[in-house]
Amino acid sequence: MKLGENLKEKVIEAAETIYDVSKKDVQVNVGKKGVEVKEKRPTRQRIKWQAKIR
């Protein structure tokens, strides 16, 4: 039972982390080399779009 509870907590924690990362404006690549997180480059079009949203 203890393993199941510990596993459930780990899965919930991972899901919360993924949700937080998805809310940010980043690109996540998962491959054989590992996990790579990149921020998108702010182009003029994106800067204008973000200014209109806020």
Protein Blocks (a to p, Z undefined) as FASTA:
>chain_A
ZZmmmmmmmmmmmmmmmmmmmmpccdddddfkbccdddddddfklmmmmmmmZZ
